[in-house]
Amino acid sequence: MAVCIAVIAKENYPLYIRSVPSQNELKFHYTVHTSLDVVEEKVSAVGKSLADQRELYLGLLYPTEDYKVYGYVTNSKVKFVIVVDSSNTSLRDNEIRSMFRKLHNSFTDVMCNPFYNPGDPILSKAFNGIVSGMMVQTS
Amino acid sequence: MLNMCAGDQSLFTSLYTSLAQQLPREPMEWRRTYGRAPKMIHLEANFVQFKEELLPKEGNKALLTFPFLHIYWTDCCDTETYKSSVKEDMMRWQNTLRSHSSADWVIIVVETNDTKKNKKTNILPRSSIVDKIRSDFCNKQNDRCVVLSDPLKDSSRSLDSWNALLLKLRTLLLMSFTKNLGRFEDDMRTLREKRTQPGWSFCEYFMVQEELAFVFEMLQQFEDALVQYDELDALFTQYVLNFGAGDTANWLGSFCAPVRNWSGLLLRRPIDMEKRDSIQRGEASLLDLRSYLFSRQCTLLIFLQRPWEVTQRALELLHNCVQELRLLEVSVIDGALDCWVFLSCLEVLHRIEGCCDQAQLAANCSHTVGLWAYATDKLKSLGELCGLVSKNGPTSEDLNRTVDLLAGLGDERPETINSLQSPYKKLKEALSSVEAFEKHYLELSHAAMEMYQAIGRLRSARLVGKSLAEFYMAKGDPERAETFLQEALKSYVSEGWSLPVTHTRRQIAECQKLLGRTEDYLQTSALLAGDGNLSTEERKHFCQEILSFAGKSENHSHKVTLSMNVFAQLTRLQFHPATASVHSGAVLQVELTLRCLMPVSVRIQQLAASIHFDIDHGGTHGRSKGTLRRTNRGTVEFKQGNSSAGPASSAAAGPTLEMDEIQDRSPSDNSLASVGVVCKNTHLVMRRRENGSPPETPNCVSPPTVAMKEGGQMLKVQDVKLEPGNNSITFTAPPGTYTLRQLCATVGEVQFVLSHIYPSVRYEVYSQEPQLTPLLAGMPQLVKFTLLTGHYTVKKGDALQLSNTETMPILPSSSCTLVGESVLSIQSSEKVTSISLPPTPPYHALEFQLEVLCLIPSGSFLEYGFCPQMSIDCPWSIYSTLLALTFYIPFKTKHSLLSSGNRKYIQVCVQNVSDMSFTLADVKLTEKQHESLELQSFNTKTNQLLCSKHSVFCLWEARWKDDLPVTTLYSVKAEIFPPAGEPHCRSGLVCGLEVSITRLIEPSDGEMAEDSKTDTDGLKTTKLMYEVADSSSNWAVCGKSSGMVVMPLKANATHKLQIEVMPLFAGHLPFPKIKVLKYLPHNAAAAIQPDPDSCVENDSLSLLDKTLDDQGDTASIRSRGSIHSVGSSDQQQRGVAMPRLEAFSQGQVFNNSHSQQVLVLPTADDHIMEVNAT
């Protein structure tokens, strides 16, 4: 499904970034990094209207010819970015949302680990497993 | 909406204009089916003449040409005419309508009050015609016949009838429209449901639904019209997706045809009939369909004032089309889609620019920037494809490709043929030459970058910049490329994106190499060589770049200095021994752990650590406690950005606290005033951590500029080989207290410098001087030796050699003991005392005691003490340690000679200046040279305690066996007599003072010769001067207070003096002092005989310590030093032989009434008691 999943710290450095091995990893890094522009834009726009504050899902950040980049931001301003292939049309908004929710839950588990130091790169196997699950199910 | 008009055409024609104008003037509420919200619409109608062949046939789907209302016009007003022709005509009309199942009709009867017509006789009331018509045609539908009165007149009646007509027409028209539209929609839905059937054609359906859209558009219902197109869009998209999923529809075949035309979107026409026709014919390609669909959507969106949705949809459309063509596996030549996208982007942008002003555009560039960037991207890939982005220009193959691409563009559309900036022209021009391409590409890139920057999407801007840099690189302009790359790199570094950092850095390295910026290139190479993101081969390559530069023996004026962090990291520093503080003889080793980041082992010619001498910790004064704050056993871990998670996070948590103890001592007595703990690096700890600073990931560092400080001391190691990973390097530290400052590794022409070693590390190689406590001289004492072994292990047989001095013998006693332990063996020879030490491990204290005695050296007078030198030889040092021990003399003595009549006494005062208490036992006074004195002790106690800082006085009476060197010559006795008749003296009354001076002994020979005069009686006489002086102002001397007395030199010769004195106070007053002085006449010999006193004091008395206090105010000294001369000075004495006074020596005059007191009563009439305490 997803071709790249990234978790980005509040300070905009990557905590976790993983992409499908078949494709150029570097390109995804650039894509995710650039998407932070839109995340910031959306987050600052959300701040203005109080009603939207509960909504963590930012929706489609921007489409490119080949990929669609979706964003999600936790209350602690940790960003999740999921990149899916544009040709993969079976993924609807709802599926993306549920992927983000799953990711968030797993991320919460990582944060709950007393041996994890917030701000460190995520090395959790459980988290990795969840991410793998999202990336493997290629339609 | 189309209306068909039958009947009197000339009548209709006369009314047409006003009708067509008036009809849309008032809105009508349009109630809609399927629960859609009602809307107010303005009905616009078109009227055509009724023709049977124009009536829609059964199954006709056209809605635009559908006649919604049939109107029959008549102005017939006479029954005859009606019956004869009009009725028939109406019947025929009705039948035709019925045969076409059209039930929407109305008959309009126009009434005019024409005088011409009114003349006729057989006029029926006009209502009758209407009634007739109604009864003939409108059974139960009375509203189908409307009367219009005097339509061309300007009267209120005419106006009312017009309004009624219009209302009627609108209502009927809307009714018909709703009914027919509903029917149309139902039909359309039915058609749509048939889409699974074979033979169903999307294009057909497209035309049907578009008809609906057109109708809505006509009714100004753009929203509804847009919905129709969106539905078509979605339907088509779904088909394409289904195709992708394997569900192929036959009609889709036509869309899978290879793309032959990529002329881009055309948004300047409201309806692109050309494309619409091709769709209708089923010949449209996918791009045609999409283009047409989008152009319609765009038109409607712009009608709806939503231009920004156009841009957003355009981007989606373009992405989507590319995907769809891929999905449908439509064959398309390389670059064709790029052309299409490029043209389309520009076309959309042009269209938007056309309907917005500049300010609006600037405010909304967030909506357009995507298109700009996309166009830039596409143009770049076109340029690459056509060989326009290379140094050499396009090849013939490239040119062929360009020709093919341009062919697909077709001819320029007539709309833009006159515009200079049309997308078509731009693309053609850009592909025509390298220069033109560059111009257009740069223009687009900069536009996109500026827009991104304007809306704060800096990352996106940098990405465009990076792509621009790649262009410059390909064009062979590394200088410009580097600027953009550096910009991007900065952002990646600051945000900690390691992979982009590596990639960008590699590009920068390429630029720098091309630019020949050696130092920068080496720095970047060093970074890349240590970059874990690169493959080993690449890292080796970059490492080799450095090494080969280092190996060049060019004569560089200076070595290239690079930051060490990228080359190797100082991870740990360890001191051996761990205290980081050793005695100078020992070896202090500093072990550095360097993690070499290079992929291969590197030979380093020299590794040097510069050290800084700490002046405040003298270096020789032993350890001061402040330096020993680091208690982590001599190991300092340097935190760096590590690849593993653990240590990096602690670095993120901020620097560790560096605590130091402070002691505040008062300046006067050095006593401790306060003690505290102070944090030394508050500026680092308390510094607000900036947001957005990621923890240091391995390669996300920008190397600081470094400089090796020249001069200063260095710890050096030559020729080290650093293997990848941890390396251990050991330095040997020179003596002194030093702080490690910098680290520098030299590889040929390259220096790697670590400009600061932080946290700062200090070590100390000290030589500790013995610390001594002062001792007291003159008595045996236990001396405690404390031996700190330092690094040295005391082996069995090691001995301490103490050189003996004459003044300080070491007492050979058994009291030399190890504190708390066994006895040490001591061997004493004449010169050396050797103490064998027990085996002791390093850094232990060895304590033992030794009994020593310091003799007070005779013959020299010492005030406080003295410092005999002593040297110690120890087996661990080749040097002898010279000790200057300080011994203090515990006592001070002073003595004085006292007289009582003829008797003489010697008083000795012993003052204890030490801190100890002593017991004086068997106090003895002896004469040293000749035993002419007989001393009788008055000291009763044999043992007397002499406490610290106290004094003890001892007294002896001295009798001379033969001649007394000091004898009492005169005795002075004073008496005070109260005034006559008074039993006591009273203050204020004059009393008599009687002084009697008595010669006690016969004159000696010397005295006779010296200054005597022979009296007239033959008696030798001498002159004495007396003086009554009262220093305490108790007495007032009345009359003469001093005078001359001539004393016969004969024993018991007495001279009495009467002097009047007056007591000034009441009470027991001491007697006034009476001084007696020798009066020497002027002719006496100027040479003064040696003072007999000094002889007595210096020679005839032997005191215990032979010391005398010169400054002490003993009586003898005062008498010696104070030569009174009345109104003269010494010089006068010498120059002119003036008569002079000379005091008697101590003990020559005895004052009987010394310290005697007399009672003085207050004056009788004094009622006030004066108390004077003296």
Interface residues (C-beta under 8 A of the other chain):
Chain A: A9 K10 E11 N12 Y13 P14 E25 L26 H29 Y30 H33 T34 L36 D37 V38 E40 E41 Y62 P63 T64 E65 S86 S87 T89 N117 G119 D120 P121 L123
Chain B: L241 G244 L315 E316 L318 H319 V322 Q323 R326 L327 S366 G370 Y374 Y452 I455 G456 R457 L458 R459 S460 L463 Y492 E495 G496 W497 S498 L499 P500 H503 A645 A648 S649 A652 N691 G692 S693 P694 P695 T697 C700
